[in-house]
């Protein structure tokens, strides 16, 4: 017959093993409870255009998927008889091309007027403005009376409809009243939304502004016609264009 004292001594290893097993289960449960969800570990997609803090007014980033990758700035192959340095605007395709050497062009996505671009032909950049004042024309104020406070002009800023830069187009020595300018609505690129001017993402219009001198020739195409030049991406894509966005 086993004494009570001997029975207790024999049971101690078993109890110790059970206690350690229970502790392991509890710790495992804690680890499962506080493990971060897998979704939180996924990296956020990078913005399409980084924010710019070195401007007079901070230019916010253009977040991922705001603009179709088709309309992001990219270097493309472009067949044209226009000289390098010329700007070609294709309002039907919603593209602006800056003709470059060797059969290439820098292509920018644009937004144009709701009824399409109001004129075509050849113009010239006669004036450039950084963070311009916007003055709505009288006919626009008549259509939109809420613009009356800006009859004498809206101060520059990120909310200004002209955005960070404006290039003023003249034809036959006269102001056409059309502008190439920035926008505070990057999601409008690729659409017919403005009152007739050509709008670009603020980051793009700053880049274009820095490339173009006063006197630059601007050719505005009347429409997207059959037989227009075939455009393909340059394999040597720009270093500031992410690889996943290098598609036409």
C-alpha positions as CSV (number, residue, x, y, z in Angstrom):
1,X,0.0,0.0,0.0
2,X,1.3,3.5,-1.0
3,X,1.4,6.1,1.7
4,X,-0.3,9.5,1.1
5,X,3.1,11.2,1.2
6,X,4.5,9.0,-1.5
7,X,1.4,9.5,-3.7
8,X,1.8,13.2,-3.5
9,X,5.5,13.0,-4.4
10,X,4.8,10.8,-7.4
11,X,2.1,13.2,-8.7
12,X,4.4,16.3,-8.6
13,X,6.2,15.6,-12.0
14,X,2.8,15.1,-13.7
15,X,1.4,18.3,-12.2
16,X,4.5,20.2,-13.2
17,X,4.2,19.0,-16.8
18,X,0.5,19.9,-17.0
19,X,1.3,23.4,-15.6
20,X,4.0,24.0,-18.2
21,X,1.7,22.8,-21.0
22,X,-1.1,25.1,-19.8
23,X,1.3,28.1,-19.6
24,X,2.4,27.4,-23.2
25,X,-1.2,27.4,-24.3
26,X,-1.8,30.7,-22.6
27,X,1.3,32.3,-24.1
28,X,0.3,31.0,-27.5
29,X,-3.1,32.5,-27.1
30,X,-1.6,35.9,-26.1
31,X,0.7,35.8,-29.2
32,X,-2.3,35.2,-31.4
33,X,-4.3,37.9,-29.8
34,X,-1.7,40.6,-30.3
35,X,-0.3,39.6,-33.7
36,X,-0.9,42.5,-36.1
37,X,-3.4,41.7,-39.0
38,X,-1.6,40.7,-42.2
39,X,-3.4,43.5,-44.0
40,X,-1.6,46.1,-41.9
41,X,1.8,44.8,-42.9
42,X,1.2,45.6,-46.6
43,X,3.0,48.7,-47.8
44,X,0.9,51.6,-49.0
45,X,1.2,52.3,-52.7
46,X,3.5,55.2,-53.5
47,X,1.9,58.4,-54.7
48,X,1.9,59.1,-58.5
49,X,3.6,62.4,-57.9
50,X,5.4,63.4,-54.7
51,X,4.5,66.5,-52.7
52,X,6.5,69.6,-53.4
53,X,7.4,71.7,-50.3
54,X,9.9,73.9,-52.0
55,X,7.3,76.1,-53.7
56,X,5.7,79.4,-52.6
57,X,2.7,77.2,-51.6
58,X,3.0,73.6,-50.7
59,X,1.9,71.3,-53.6
60,X,0.2,68.2,-52.3
61,X,1.1,64.7,-53.5
62,X,-1.0,63.1,-56.2
63,X,-2.0,59.9,-54.5
64,X,-2.0,56.5,-56.2
65,X,-4.7,55.8,-58.7
66,X,-5.9,59.4,-58.8
67,X,-4.9,59.7,-62.5
68,X,-4.9,57.0,-65.1
69,X,-1.3,55.9,-65.7
70,X,-2.0,56.7,-69.4
71,X,-1.9,60.4,-68.5
72,X,1.2,60.5,-66.3
73,X,4.2,62.3,-67.7
74,X,6.4,60.1,-69.8
75,X,8.9,60.2,-72.6
76,X,7.5,58.6,-75.8
77,X,8.4,58.1,-79.4
78,X,6.7,60.7,-81.5
79,X,6.8,61.2,-85.2
80,X,6.2,64.8,-86.3
81,X,7.6,67.4,-88.6
82,X,7.6,70.0,-85.8
83,X,11.0,71.2,-84.6
84,X,12.3,70.2,-81.1
85,X,11.1,72.6,-78.5
86,X,7.7,72.9,-80.1
87,X,4.6,72.2,-78.0
88,X,1.9,70.1,-79.8
89,X,-1.6,69.9,-78.1
90,X,-3.9,67.1,-79.1
91,X,-7.2,68.0,-77.3
92,X,-9.0,64.9,-78.6
93,X,-6.5,62.5,-77.1
94,X,-6.0,64.7,-74.0
95,X,-2.2,64.9,-74.5
96,X,0.3,67.7,-74.7
97,X,3.6,66.9,-76.4
98,X,6.9,68.7,-76.0
99,X,8.9,67.7,-79.1
100,X,12.4,66.5,-78.3
101,X,15.5,65.5,-80.3
102,X,15.7,62.1,-82.0
103,X,12.0,61.5,-82.7
104,X,10.9,61.7,-79.1
105,X,8.6,63.8,-77.1
106,X,7.7,64.4,-73.4
107,X,4.0,63.7,-73.1
108,X,1.7,65.1,-70.5
109,X,-1.9,64.3,-69.8
110,X,-4.2,67.3,-70.0
111,X,-7.8,68.3,-69.3
112,X,-9.7,70.5,-71.8
113,X,-12.9,72.4,-72.1
114,X,-16.3,70.8,-71.6
115,X,-17.2,71.4,-75.3
116,X,-13.7,70.6,-76.5
117,X,-10.9,73.1,-77.3
118,X,-12.2,76.3,-78.8
119,X,-9.7,76.8,-81.5
120,X,-6.8,75.3,-83.4
121,X,-3.8,76.4,-85.3
122,X,-0.5,77.9,-84.2
123,X,0.1,80.1,-81.2
124,X,3.0,81.4,-79.2
125,X,3.8,81.6,-75.5
126,X,4.1,85.3,-74.9
127,X,4.0,85.3,-71.1
128,X,4.8,83.0,-68.2
129,X,3.6,83.3,-64.6
130,X,4.5,81.5,-61.4
131,X,1.6,81.2,-59.0
132,X,-0.6,83.5,-61.1
133,X,-3.6,85.5,-60.2
134,X,-6.9,84.3,-61.8
135,X,-9.4,86.8,-63.1
136,X,-12.6,85.2,-64.5
137,X,-13.8,86.9,-67.7
138,X,-17.0,88.9,-67.6
139,X,-19.0,86.2,-69.6
140,X,-18.0,83.6,-67.0
141,X,-19.1,85.8,-64.1
142,X,-22.4,86.4,-65.9
143,X,-22.9,82.6,-66.1
144,X,-21.7,82.0,-62.6
145,X,-22.6,85.0,-60.4
146,X,-20.8,83.4,-57.4
147,X,-17.6,84.4,-59.1
148,X,-18.4,88.1,-58.7
149,X,-16.0,88.5,-55.7
150,X,-13.1,87.6,-58.0
151,X,-13.8,90.2,-60.7
152,X,-10.6,91.9,-59.7
153,X,-8.8,88.6,-59.4
154,X,-8.3,85.7,-57.1
155,X,-5.0,85.7,-55.1
156,X,-2.4,83.0,-56.0
157,X,-2.6,79.8,-54.0
158,X,-3.2,76.1,-54.1
159,X,-7.0,76.7,-54.5
160,X,-6.5,79.1,-57.4
161,X,-8.0,77.5,-60.6
162,X,-4.7,78.3,-62.5
163,X,-2.7,76.3,-60.1
164,X,1.1,76.7,-59.8
165,X,2.0,78.0,-63.2
166,X,0.3,79.6,-66.3
167,X,1.6,79.9,-69.9
168,X,-0.3,82.5,-71.9
169,X,-1.1,81.8,-75.5
170,X,-1.1,84.5,-78.2
171,X,-2.1,84.2,-81.8
172,X,-1.3,86.8,-84.4
173,X,0.0,89.0,-81.6
174,X,-3.3,88.9,-79.7
175,X,-4.1,87.2,-76.4
176,X,-6.3,84.2,-77.2
177,X,-7.5,84.1,-73.6
178,X,-6.4,80.4,-73.5
179,X,-3.8,79.3,-71.0
180,X,-1.8,76.2,-70.3
181,X,-2.0,76.0,-66.5
182,X,-2.0,73.9,-63.4
183,X,-5.0,72.5,-61.6
184,X,-6.0,71.8,-58.0
185,X,-8.1,68.8,-59.3
186,X,-5.7,66.2,-60.6
187,X,-8.6,63.7,-61.1
188,X,-9.9,65.9,-63.9
189,X,-6.9,65.1,-66.1
190,X,-8.0,63.1,-69.2
191,X,-11.5,64.8,-69.2
192,X,-13.4,67.7,-70.7
193,X,-13.9,69.8,-67.6
194,X,-12.4,73.2,-67.8
195,X,-13.7,76.4,-69.5
196,X,-11.5,75.8,-72.5
197,X,-7.9,76.1,-71.2
198,X,-5.4,73.3,-71.1
199,X,-4.8,72.1,-67.6
200,X,-2.1,69.9,-66.2
201,X,-1.3,68.4,-62.8
202,X,0.6,71.0,-60.8
203,X,3.8,68.9,-60.7
204,X,3.6,68.5,-64.5
205,X,2.9,72.2,-65.3
206,X,5.9,73.2,-63.1
207,X,8.1,70.8,-65.1
208,X,6.8,72.1,-68.4
209,X,7.1,75.7,-67.3
210,X,10.8,75.1,-66.5
211,X,11.4,73.7,-70.0
212,X,9.7,76.4,-72.1
213,X,11.0,79.9,-72.8
214,X,8.8,82.8,-73.8
215,X,8.4,82.6,-77.6
216,X,7.8,78.9,-77.7
217,X,5.7,77.8,-80.6
218,X,2.5,76.0,-79.7
219,X,0.6,73.9,-82.3
220,X,-3.0,73.0,-81.4
221,X,-4.5,70.1,-83.4
222,X,-8.1,70.4,-84.5
223,X,-9.0,66.8,-83.7
224,X,-7.8,63.3,-83.5
225,X,-7.7,62.3,-87.1
226,X,-7.2,58.9,-88.8
227,X,-3.6,58.4,-89.7
228,X,-2.2,60.4,-86.8
229,X,1.3,59.6,-85.7
230,X,1.7,56.3,-83.8
231,X,3.0,56.9,-80.3
232,X,4.9,54.3,-78.3
233,X,6.8,54.6,-75.0
234,X,10.5,55.2,-75.1
235,X,12.1,52.1,-73.5
236,X,14.5,54.4,-71.6
237,X,11.7,55.7,-69.3
238,X,12.3,58.7,-67.1
239,X,13.9,57.9,-63.7
240,X,11.1,59.7,-61.9
241,X,8.4,57.5,-63.5
242,X,7.8,54.3,-61.5
243,X,8.1,51.1,-63.5
244,X,4.5,50.1,-62.9
245,X,3.3,53.3,-64.5
246,X,5.3,53.1,-67.7
247,X,2.4,52.0,-69.9
248,X,0.6,53.8,-72.6
